[in-house]
Amino acid sequence: MKKTTYQMALRGMLIAIAFALSWIEMQIPYFFPIPGIKLGLSNLVVLLALYRLGIPDAFAINMLRILLVGLTFGNAYALAYSFAGGILSFLVMTLLKQWTKLSIRFVSVAGGIMHNVGQILVAMFVLQSLGLLWYLPYLWISGIVAGILIGLLCEIIIRRIPAPLQEVK
């Protein structure tokens, strides 16, 4: 029973941290002339959960964070964009983690890029326009930079916490 309580509390804290990081990121003014470019701070928690807790927990944390942030700060469109980006990103990161020996940084970069691809696909569907494809190279560059930073932070955190994270001592 003690281990189950610990695991539940840990997952709740990770969801809360991801939610808080999303809120913090919303408070950062845009420094780029291209709208929509973000660092993706909450992906740090998802990546950490993927490498320390496993796929089901990381997926649940990712989906709950998207739902909570969307319902609290967004609208139906923001929720659709976030779910599309979040699911596509998570799928690619999971496949790369499971089937390759690539670094966390590379997995994070792939996740950042695919998050942007998912959002552009939804935008193209909503706006019924292929013209949005011109935007992808800019978002890919931002996904690469953000993915490197988030991956590096995740590597640092993983080196400093015990593995596996869910063990009770």
C-alpha positions in Angstrom: 0.0 0.0 0.0 2.8 2.4 0.8 4.4 2.0 -2.6 1.0 2.6 -4.4 0.5 5.8 -2.4 4.0 7.0 -3.2 3.5 6.3 -6.9 0.1 8.1 -7.0 1.6 11.1 -5.2 4.6 11.1 -7.5 2.4 11.1 -10.6 0.2 13.8 -9.2 3.3 16.0 -8.5 4.6 15.5 -12.0 1.3 16.5 -13.5 1.3 19.6 -11.2 4.9 20.4 -12.2 4.0 20.0 -15.9 0.9 22.2 -15.5 3.0 24.9 -13.6 5.7 24.8 -16.3 3.0 25.4 -19.0 1.7 28.4 -17.1 5.2 29.8 -16.6 5.8 29.4 -20.3 2.7 31.4 -21.1 4.0 34.2 -19.0 7.2 34.5 -21.1 6.7 37.2 -23.8 7.4 36.2 -27.3 10.9 37.2 -28.4 10.5 35.9 -31.9 8.9 37.5 -34.9 7.2 34.2 -35.7 4.2 33.4 -33.4 3.8 30.0 -31.8 7.5 29.4 -31.0 7.8 28.1 -27.5 10.4 26.3 -25.4 8.1 23.4 -24.4 9.1 23.4 -20.8 6.4 20.9 -19.8 7.9 18.4 -22.2 10.7 18.1 -19.7 8.3 16.4 -17.3 7.0 14.1 -20.0 10.5 13.1 -21.2 11.5 12.5 -17.6 8.5 10.3 -17.0 9.1 8.4 -20.2 12.6 7.6 -19.2 12.0 7.0 -15.5 8.4 5.8 -15.1 7.6 4.2 -18.4 5.2 4.7 -21.3 1.8 4.4 -19.7 2.6 6.9 -16.9 4.3 9.3 -19.3 1.3 9.2 -21.6 -1.1 9.8 -18.8 0.9 12.7 -17.5 1.1 14.2 -21.0 -2.6 13.8 -21.7 -3.7 15.1 -18.3 -1.4 18.1 -18.5 -2.7 19.0 -22.0 -6.3 18.6 -20.8 -5.8 20.7 -17.7 -3.9 23.5 -19.4 -6.4 23.5 -22.3 -9.4 23.7 -20.0 -7.8 26.3 -17.7 -6.1 28.6 -20.2 -7.3 27.7 -23.7 -10.2 26.9 -25.8 -11.4 24.1 -28.0 -8.9 25.0 -30.8 -6.0 25.3 -28.4 -6.9 21.9 -27.0 -7.1 20.3 -30.5 -3.7 21.7 -31.4 -2.1 20.6 -28.1 -3.5 17.1 -28.3 -2.4 16.6 -31.9 1.1 17.9 -31.2 1.3 16.1 -27.9 0.2 12.7 -29.2 2.4 12.8 -32.3 5.3 14.0 -30.3 4.8 11.3 -27.7 4.4 8.5 -30.2 7.7 9.4 -32.0 9.6 9.9 -28.7 8.3 6.5 -27.5 9.2 4.7 -30.7 12.7 6.2 -30.7 13.3 5.4 -27.0 12.1 1.8 -27.4 13.8 0.9 -30.7 17.0 2.9 -30.8 20.0 3.8 -28.7 19.6 7.5 -29.5 20.4 10.0 -26.8 17.7 11.7 -24.7 18.6 14.9 -26.5 17.9 13.4 -29.9 14.6 11.9 -28.7 13.7 15.3 -27.3 14.5 17.1 -30.6 12.4 14.6 -32.6 9.6 15.2 -30.1 9.8 18.9 -30.5 9.8 18.7 -34.3 6.8 16.3 -34.3 4.9 18.4 -31.9 5.1 21.3 -34.4 4.2 19.0 -37.3 1.0 17.8 -35.4 0.0 21.4 -34.7 0.5 22.4 -38.4 -1.5 19.4 -39.6 -4.5 20.5 -37.3 -4.1 24.1 -38.5 -4.1 23.0 -42.1 -7.3 21.0 -41.5 -9.1 23.8 -39.6 -8.1 26.5 -42.1 -8.4 24.2 -45.1 -5.1 25.5 -46.4 -1.9 23.9 -47.5 -0.3 27.3 -47.4 0.7 26.7 -43.8 3.4 24.3 -44.9 5.8 27.4 -45.4 5.7 27.7 -41.6 7.2 24.3 -41.0 10.9 25.1 -41.5 10.7 27.9 -38.9 9.0 25.6 -36.5 11.5 22.8 -37.2 14.4 25.1 -36.3 12.6 26.1 -33.1 11.8 22.4 -32.4 15.5 21.5 -32.8 16.7 24.3 -30.5 14.0 23.7 -27.9 14.5 19.9 -28.1 18.2 20.2 -27.5 17.7 22.4 -24.4 14.9 20.3 -22.9 16.8 17.1 -23.7 20.0 18.5 -22.0 18.0 19.5 -18.9 16.4 16.1 -18.8 19.8 14.4 -19.0 21.0 16.5 -16.1 17.9 15.7 -14.0 18.1 12.0 -14.7 21.7 11.8 -13.6 20.7 13.4 -10.3 17.7 11.3 -9.3 17.6 7.6 -8.4 16.5 5.0 -11.0 13.9 3.8 -11.2 12.0 6.8 -9.9 9.1 4.7 -8.6 11.1 2.8 -6.0 10.3 3.4 -2.4 13.2 3.3 0.0 
